[in-house]
C-alpha cells in the first residue's frame, strides 16, 4: 500500500489540499460524480494534467474481439468495454496569453472537496502565471441526481491584483483515450477511437456532437450551452467539428473583477434512435437545465440527498474517519444508482474504467441489499434491468445446452463478456444471487406489482436452470456438480455449499411465487409437476458436511484436499493469481474471497450457531483475501459468533480500501461492492440485521471502539431506525402500520411513535480469536483509524 493521500477528516465530505500530479488518478476516482446514468471522474476542470480521463454513460460500450489462445464451444465471440463519451466537463482558461496549467507558474492554493450533503465537487485555486498575473478560481461541478442527463459546472475567475484578459474555452471532446483496460493489443486497437462522428451542430450558441460507436452501434449525443457574465461584458463564439465543439469567451477584467460562467451539458444515448432524435433530446435536457438555472439545479440536488440521508444515514460514535468513510460509501453507492433507470451498477460504478465497466454478481449480492434498505426505487430499477436481459440469458442457456436462463457473469448489456469460463460461465450461483435479491426486495418493500410483472419470471427461469444443472443420486439426494462458487481459487467443484444453498432458496421462492400468481405462471408455461419438482429438489439439495469436524464444507471433499503452503509464501507473492498457476490454486485449500462465510451470512437460517462458529474459524485459516469482496461478510460472521474485535478489524479494512488505496488500484475506479461492505459490516454485523419470512431480525452488539451506532432501513416504504448502545437498542418506526421485529430471537410488534427500548443480553465467551494465514490478517482498527 502506498502512502495514503492526506484527505481531510470531516463528517460530511472529503477534501484534499495541494496537488500531487503523480497521483491524480486516485483523487479522480474519489472525487467522481455520477447519477447512475452519467458519470464524470474528478478530473481538473482544464483537462490537464490528468491521471485517467473519464466521462461515461451507463450502457455505452464498444465491442472488441475476444482473444483466445484456443477457441472452444460456447466461448463468447465478442467482448465489451466502457468507453469515454464526449467529455463536457472541460473548461480551459488563458490568463493573458498563458494557459492555465498547474505544472507551470505558481500554485499558491489548491483545494478540492466532495460534499456528501450537496452532491457537488468544489475546487479553489490561486494561481500566478509565469509572467506574474494572479487569479483566483472557484469551480463547482455537479451531476444531477434529479435530471439524469445533466451535468453542470459553475466557474468563477477573479483577477487578483492587475488587469488581465481572460480567455475561456469550454469544450466537448470526443475520443478521449482510455487507460489500458486489456493487455491484448487487438482489444485496445478497437477501443482507441471507438466513436465515429455522425453530426455536429451550433444553434444560437448551443453546440451538439452526435457520434456512434463503430462496432456496437450505440448512438451518443452531447450538447452544451453557457451563461457567462463579466463587468465589461463577454465576447462569445461557438464552433463545432466532428470530435470537438468549443465555445470561446473573452473578457477584460480589472483588479478585483470576476468572470462567472455556468455550463450546462446534456447527454443521451440509444442503439435504436436516430441521430436527430438523440441530438434533440440532449438539447432539450440543456434547455430544461437552463430554465432551472444553477441555483435550481443545486436546490434540487440538496433536496434529493436530504431525502436519501433521512433514512440512509449511519451515525457512528467512534473515530471520525470511520464516520466519514461510511457516508463516503453511502454517497457513492447512491449516486451510482439514483438515476440508473433500467440499468445496473457496474463494479466500479461510473467512477472509472476498471473491470472494463462490467457488472458482476456482486451487484445483486452486495450493492442491491444496501439500495433495497436505503433507496428501494433504485434497487427495483437494477432488478428490472436484469429482467430486461432475460432474452440474452435464455439464449446463453440454450447455447450451453441448459434450460431456463444463464445470466452473464460479466457484462454491459446482458451478453456474456468473459472469456475465462472456469471462473465465469461456471459460476452459476449468479442466477441464485439474482433470485435472492428479488426475494429480499419484495420482502422489504411489499412491491407485489414488481414481483408479479418481473420477479416471478426471474424466479421461474433461474429455477429451471438448477433442474437442468443438477442430478439425483441413488439415495435421493440432489447434487450440483462442476461449478465455481464465489471463491475464484476453487473452480469447478462439486456441491459448492453457497451455490447449493442459494439454489435451494431460489427453487423454494419460485414455487411460492407461482402459487401466488397462478395465472401469470401458466402464461410462463409452469405446471404443477414442475413446481413439485422444484420443491422436491429444494428439500433434497446436498449441503456438504465435514463429518470429522462437524462443520459444513465449502464444497464436497474440500477439507480433505492439500492445504496451501502458506508458511512458504512470501508477502510479495500476493495476490496469488499473479504468482502461481491456477491449476495449483484450484487443487489446494486456499480461499481468495469469502465463500463458505458468505453462505453462513446469506443462508443464516441453514446452520446452527456451533456450525457457524466452527466453519468460520476453519475458513479464516484459509482465506487470504486477494479480493476486495471478503472483509464485509467476514465482519458479519465474526460479530455473529462473538469475535467483535476481529469484526471491527474487518470493518476497518473495508472502510479504508479506497480512501487509503489499500490495494493500489483505486486509480481504476472505486470498489463499489467493498464500499457496500462498510454498510454491511455495520448494519448486518454490529446491527445484526437478518432478513426472514417472519420479519426483520436484529442482534445488535458493539465493539469497544464504537460507543453508539444508529442507522435506518426502509420497511414497506417507511423508515425504521435503530439506535444501538452497549446496553440496549431503541427501535423507532417513522409511520405506517405496526411491523413485526425480532430482537435476539424475541418477537415484538413495533408501532410508529416514540420507540421501543430492548436490552442487550450478555454474550457467551466466544473462545480463541480465529487466526488467518501468516501475513494475511486484516488491517487492525487501531492502525486504520489511529485509535
N, C-alpha and C positions, 0 to 999 in steps of 0.2 A: 504494500500500500504506500503510495506517495504521500508526502506531507499534505494534510488537508488544507484547503483554501481557508482564509480567515473570515468565514461568514459571520455576520452579525448574529447575536443570540438574542432573540426577541420573540414574544408570544404570537404575533400575528403577521409576521413577514420574515423574509430572509434577504439580507443585503450584503454588499461587498464593496469595500473601498480599494482604490488602487487598480492597477491593470497589469496583470502578468500575461503578456502576449503569447507566452509559450503554453498557457493553459486555458486558452479561450474556449476550447470545445466543451470542457467540463462546465464552465459557468453558463454557456449557451444552453445546455440541457436543463440545468437547474432553473434558469430564467425563461424557459419555454412557456408560451401561451397557446391555448387551444380551446376549442369548444366541442370537440368530437367530430366536427365536420372540417374545420380549418385549423391548421397548426403553424405557428411561427416560432422557430427557435429564437433564443435570446441573443441574436447577432447584434453587433453595434449598428446604429442607425445608418452610418455611412457605408456599411457593407464590408469595409476592410479596415484593419486586419480581421481575419475570420478563421475560426477553427474549422467548423463544418457548416456551410450554408444550409438552411433548411426552411422551406415553405411547402407545406403538404396539404392535400385534400384527401380525406379518408375515403379510400376506394379507388383513387387514381394510381395506376401502376403501369409498368411496361412488362411485356413478356420477354423472355430470353430463352435461348436453348439450354436444355439440361445436359451438362457434360457428364457422360458416363464412360468409365474405362471399358465397361462391357454392359451392353443393354440386357434387359430381361423383361419377361412378360409382366404387364401391369405397372411398369415404371412410368411415372408421369413424363410426358413428352416436352412440356414447357414449364419453365419456372416463372415466378412473378416477383417483381421488386417495386417498392415505393420509389417514386421519382420526385424531384423538385418541380413544382408547378411554377409559373411566372411569379417572381418574388415582388410583392408590392410594398414591403416594409422599408425599402432602401430610400434614404434621403441624404444626398451628398451636399456638403457645404463648402464654399470657397470664400475665404476672407481676403478681400482684395484679389490677388491672383493666386493665393496659396490654398491648395486643397486641404481640408481638414483631415489629418491623419495623425493618430495619437503616437505614431512612431517617430514623428517629426515635430519640431517645435518643442514647447514646454507644456506638460500637463501639470497644472497646479492642483487640480482636484478631479477625481473621477469616482463616481459612486453610482451603483445600481441597486435597486430594491424591488423585490416582488412582494406585492401587498395581497395577502390572502383574503382580506375583507372586501377590498375594492376591485380585485381581479385585474390589476394593471401592473405593468413593469415601468418603473420610473428610473430616470437617469439624470445625473447632474455632471456637468463637465466645465471646467475652467481651463482654457487653452490659449496659449500665446504662439503666434506664428513665428517662423524663423526671422521674419522682418520686424517683430516686436508688436504686432497688433493683437490685442487680447479680447476674447469674447467669453461670455457665459452662455452655456446652452443647457436648457432643460427639455427633456422629452418624456412623454408618457405614451405608452403603447398598450393597446388592448385588442383582444379577440372577443367579440361579443358573445356572451352566453345566452342572450335573448334573441339576437338576429344572426342566424347561423352562418350567413355568407359574408359577414362584415368583419374586417379588421380595420383599425383606425390608429392614427398617430397624431399627437399634438406636439409641435416643436416650437420652442421659443429661443431666439438668439438675441443676446444683448451685447451691444458694443460697450466695452468697459470704460476706456479712457481716451480713445481717439475716434474720429470719424472713420468709417470703413464703407467699402462697397461689398455688400453681401450678395453672393450668387448661390441659389439653392436649386439643385437638380433632384426632382422627385421622379422615381423610375419604376417601371415594371420590366423585369429582366427574366427572360426565358432561358432554359437550358443551363442553369447554374450547375456546376459539377457536383456529383455525389461523392462522398467518401467511398473507398473501396468496400463494397458490400459482398464481394465474392472474389476468391483468389484466381478464378479462371478468366483469362483474357477474353474468351468468347462471350462470356456473360457480360463483362464490363464494356465490351465494344457495343453491345446492344443498349447499354444504359448511358453512354457518354452524351449523346444528343438525342434523347428519346422523343422530343417534341418537334413536330413538323408544323410550321406556320400555315394557318388557313386564311386568316384575315386580320386586318388591323384598321382601326377607325379613330378619328378625332372629331367629336361633335361638341361645339360650344365649350371647348376646353377639357371635356371629359374624354379620356383615352381608353381604348379597349384593345386587348390582344386575344385572339382565338387560335388555339392550337389543337392538334390531335396527335395522340401517341402513334408512332409508326407501326407498331406490331399489334398492340392490344385494341387499337381503335377507339380509345376513350377521348372524348372531346372536352376541352377545358377553356373556359373564358374568364378573364380577369379584367376588371375595369377600375379606373381611379378618377377621382376628382378632388379639388382642393378649395380651401378658403384661406386666403393669405392677406394679412394687413401689416402696414408699417406707417409711421408718421408721415412720410413723404410719398406714400404710395408704392405700389409694386408693379413692375413691368413683367408680364407673363406671356410665355409662348409654349405651345404644346405640339409635339410631333410624335409620329409612330412609324415603326417599320416592322419587319417580320418578328424579330425576337426582342425588340426594345420599344418601349413607349417612355417619353420623357416630357415632363413639364418643367421648364426653366423659369425661375422667378428671380428678379434682380431688384434690390432695394438699397438706397443710400441711407445709412444710419449715422446719426451724430452720437457723441458720447452719451451713454445712458439710454439711447433709443432701443426699442425692442421690435423685432420682427416676429410675428406669430403666424403659424401655419397649422391648419388641420387637414389631414389627408384621410379620405375615405376610400377603402378598397373593397370591391365586391367580387365574389368568387362563385362560379357554377361549373358543374361537370356532368356529363352524361355520355353513355355509349350509344344512345338512340337519338337524342335531339339534334336538330340541325345547328350549324354554326350560328346562324342568325338568331335562333331561339336562345342559345346559350348566351350570346352577347347581350340580348335584350334582358335576360334575367339578371345578369351581372350588373348591367346598367341600372335596372330597377332597384336592385339592392343598394347601390350607391345613392340613388335619388332618395330612397327612404331614409338612409343614414343622414344625408344632407338635410332633409326636412327635420329630423330629430335633433340634429346638431350634436356637437361634442358633449355638452352638458346633459342632454337627454340620454345619450348612449351610456355615459358614466353613471347616471342615476339608475338606469335600468340594470346595469351590471351590479351595482351595490344591492339593489332590491333582490335580484336573483340569488346572490350569495347570502344575504341576510336570511332569506327563506331556507336555504340549504343548511346554514350553520345552526338554525334554531333546533333542528333535530340532530344533525351530524356531529356537532362539536363534541370533542372528547377533552375533558379537563383533567389534568394530571398535577397533583401536588407532589412535586419532586424536582429533579433538575430541569431548569428552564429549557435546555437543549432538547430534552425529551418532549416537553410541551410543544416546542417549535416543530419538532420532527413529525409528530402525529398530525398536526394541522397542515404542514407541508405535504404530507402523504395524502390526506383527505382532499386538499385543494387540487392536487394534480389528478387524482382519480376522478373527481367530479368533473373537472374541466376536460378530461379526456373522453367523457361520455355525455355531457349535458345536452348537446345537440347532435349527437351521432345520427339520430333519426334513421333507423333501419340499417345501421352499420355496427360493426363490432369495435372493440377496443384492442388495437394491436399491442404486442408485447411491450413495446416502448411508448405506447400511446402515440401522440404526434409530436414527441419531443426529440426525435432523431430517427435516422435511417437504420438503426441496429435491427438485427433479425430480418432485414430487407422489408420491414414494415408489416411482417406477418402477424396474424392472430393464431394463438395456440390454445391448448386445453386449459391453460391457467387463466384464461379469460373467464370461463364458466366456474372453474374450481376456486379461484382466489379473488378475482375482481368483482364478479357478479354478486357474491354474498355481501360485500360492502355496499354496492349500489342498491341491492334489494332492501337493506336495512336503512339506508340514508337517502337514496334518490331512486325510488322504485320505478318511476317513469322511464328513467334511463336504462334500468335493468330490463324492463319489458322490451324496449327497442332492440337491445342486444339479442334477446331471445327471438324476437321477430326476425332479426337478420338471419339467425341460424335456420329458422323455418323457411325463409326465402331462398336458402341454398339447398333445400331438400332435393330438388331435381338433380343437382350435381352429386349429392350424396347417394342418391338412388343409382345413378349411372356408375359411380365408383364401386358400389356394392356389386352390381352386375358384372363389372369388369373383373372383380375379384372372385366371381362365382359364389356370391353370397346373396342372402335375402335382405330385405329392409333397406337401410341407409347406412353407408360408411362415410362419416363426415371427415373432412380434410384435416390432417394433423397440423399442417401449417399452410396458410392461405391468405390471399387478399380478397378474392371474390367468391370463394367457396370451392374452388377446384384445388386438388392436391398440388402442392408446390414443394414437396420434399422428395429428394431422390435417394435418401438413405432409409430403406424400408425397415430394417430391424428396429430402429428407434422411432419410426413414424407410422407407416402403414400398419405395423403390428401392434401399435399402442391403441387398441380398440376401446380401451377404457374411456376414451374421449366421448363415445356415444353415451355411456352411462353418466359421465360428468354433465353432459347437456341435460339428460333426463333428470338428474338430481337438482340441477339449477331450476328446471321447470317446477319440480315439486316444491322446492324451497320458496320460490317466488309466489306460487299460488297460496301456500300456507300463510306467508307473511302478509299478503295483500288481499286475499279473498277474491282475486280477479278471475271469476269464473268465465267471463267472456273470453279472456285470453286463453284459458285452459281449453274451452270448447273449440275455439276457432284456430288455434295454433298449437297449444300444448298437447292436446290429445294426439294429433298427428305425429308430433315429435316423439311422444312416448311409444306410440304403436310401431313406428318404423325402427326405432332403436331397439325395442323389444324383439322384433323379428330378427335382427342381426344376431342376438345371442343364441337363438334357437338354431340358426344356421352354423354358428361357430362352434357350439359345444357338442358334447357326446355323453351318452349314458353308459355307465359300466354295468357289469353283471349283477352287482349288489343294489342297484337302484340309485347310485349317486350320479350327479351331473358334473362334468368337468369341462373347462375351457383351456385347451392346450395351445402351446406355441404362440404366446402373446408377450408383449412388453408392458410392464406396469409403469408407474411414474418414474421408477429408478432406471435411468438410462445406462447404468453399468450392469444391468441384469436383463439382457434382451432374450426373447424367445424362450420363455419359461412356461411351465405347466401350472395351472391353478394359482395364478397370482392372487393373493388374498384381497388386495384392493380391487382389482378388476372383478373378481367373482362377487364380492360383497356389493359393489356398486351395480353390477349386473342384476343381482338379486333385488336390490331396491328398484331398479329400472323395470323389471318384469312385474313386480308387485304393484308399482304405481300405474303401469299401463293397464293391468287388469282392473284396478279400481276405477281408473278414468273411463274405461269402456263401459263399465256398469253404470256410471253416472250419465253417460251420453250415448245411449244405445242407438239412437237414430244416426248420429254422426259416425259412430263406429261401423254401422252397416255400410254407410257410404264409403268407408275406407276398406271395405272387404273383410272386416273382422267378424268371425263367427264364434259360437260358444266353444267349439272344440279348440280353437286357437287360444282363447282366454284360459281354458282349463289347462292347456299345455304350459302356458306361461306360469300359472300358479304352481303347477307340479314341479317345474324346473326350479322355481324360486325356493321351494321347500327342500329340494334335493341338492341345491348348489353346494359344492365342496369348498370347505374352508380348511386349508392345510394346517395341521397341528404338529408341533414338535412334542411327541409323547414323552420323551425323556425329561424335557424342561417344563412341560405342561404350559406351553405358550403357543400362540399362533405363529406360523412361519410366513415369511414374505412370499414364498412360492413352494410348491411341492418339492421336498428334499433339499431346500435351500440351506438349511442349517447343517447339513451333512457335507457340504462342499468345503474345499480347502479355503481357509481364511487368507485374505491378502497379507502380504509381508509388510505390515505397517512399520515395524521396527527398522526395516532396511530401506524404507522410502524416505528420501530427503525432502525437506520442506520445499526445496526448489523444484521438486518433481510433481508438485500440484499446480494446476488441476491434472489429474492422472491421464485424462484422454489426450493430453498434449505430449505425453512422455511414454505411454505404454500402448501396445496394440489392443484393440477392443476385444479380440478373441481371449486375451489373457484376463481382462477385466470381467468378461461375461462368465467365465467358468470359476470365479472365486467369489468369496463373500466380501464384498465391499460395496457400500451404498453411496451413490452420488448425491441423491436427493431423497427426502423423506418419502417413503413408500408404504411400508407397514405402519409407520407412525401416522401417515395420512389416513390409512384405513381406521386406525384407532380413533381418530378425530371425526372423520366423515360418517363412520358407522359406529358411533359410540354405543349404540344400543345392542351391538352384537357381541360384546365382551364383558366379562366380569372385571371388577377393579383389579383383582390379582393378576388376571391375564394381561391387562393393560400395563401394570407396573413391571411385570416380568418381560413382556415383549418390548417395552420402551427401553429398559436397561440393556437388553440384548442388542437392539437396533442402534443404540447410542455407541456401542463399542465398535460398530462397523461403518458409521456414517461420517464421510469426510467433507460433505457439504461443498462439493465442487459446483454447486448450483445455488443460485440466489433464492430458490423456492423453499428451502428447508427450514430456515430459522423460525418463521411464523408457526407452522404446525408443531415443530419441536417445543416451542414455548408453550403452546396449548396443552400438550400432553404432560410436559414437565410439571406444569401447575396442577393438572388434574390428579397426578399421582403424588403430589406433595412436595416437589422439589422447587420451591418458589424462587430460590436464589438462582438456580440454573435457568428457570423460565425468564427471570429478569435479564440474564446474560444474553439469551437468545433474542429477547426484545431489543436489547441494545444493538445487537448485530444488525437486525432488520432496520432499526431506526437510523443507522448511520451509513447504510450501504451506498447511498447516492450522494448525500451531502459530504461525506468523507471520501467518496470514491474508493471504497474498501477493495473492490475487485479491479480497479484500474481501467474500467471500460465505460464509465459514465459519459464519456465523450460521444458515445454512440446513441445516447438517449437514456432515459430513466428506466429503472426496473419496476414496472407498474405492479406486477404480482408481489414483489417483495415489499413495495410501499403498502399494498393491501395487507401484507403480513404484519405490519405495525398495528393496524386496527385489529386484526385477528388476534394477535398476541395479547392486546389489552382487553378486548371485549369478550372474545371466546376463551382467552386464557385466564386473566385475572378476574374478569366478569363471570366466567363460567357459562357463557351463553351456549345453549344447545337447542336445536330445533327438534320438534317431535309432533306426532299426531295429536297429542294431548295438550299442546300449548308449549310456550317457551319455558325452558328450564334454565335456572341460574344457580351457580355455586360460587359466589364471589369470595375471593381471598386476595389480600395484598401482600406483596413482599415488603421487607423492611424499608426499601428505598422509596416506596410510594406511600404517602400518608393519606391520600384521598384520590379516588377515581370516579369520574362522573361521565356518563355517555347516554346517548339516545338511540333508539331504534324505532322504525316505523312498524306498527302493527295495525293492519286493517285501515290504513290511512291516517291513524292517529299516532302521536309521539309518546312512546314510553321512555321515561328517563330514570336511570338508576344513579344514586349517589352512594358510593361504597366507601366505608371507613373500616379500620381494622376490626372493630367490634360489631358492626351492624351495617345493613344496607337498607336504604329507603327507596321504595318504588313509587313513582308518580305517573299517572296517566293524564294526558292533556285534555282528553274529551272522548266522546263516543260511549258505546256500551261497555259494561264491565268485561274484563278478559280473565282467562284462567292462566295462572302462572304457577311455577314450582320453584321453591327456594330450598336447596339441599334436599330435594325429594318431598318437601311438604307442600301440598297443594293449597292454593288460596285464590280467592276472587278479588280482583283489583278494580275498583270503580274510579272514575275521574274525580279529582279532588285533591286534598292536601297531601295524600301519600300514605304509605304503609311501611312501617319500620320492622325489619326482621333481623334477629340476632345472628351472628356468625358462630356456628358451633366449633368446639375445639377440634384440632386436627391431630390425627394419629401420627406417630413417628414414621416418616417415610423410609427410614433406613438409609444406607450409604448413598451418597450422590453418585449417579451413573457417570462412568468415565467414557471419554471419546478416544479415538486413535491418537497416538502421540503427535502433538503439534496441531491437532485439529479441534481443539477446544474452542468454544465460542468466545468472541470478544467479551471481556468482562464489563459489567455495567459500570463499575467504578472507572475503568480505563476509558470507556467511551464517553462518559459524562463528567469525569473529573470529580466524582463524589469522594 
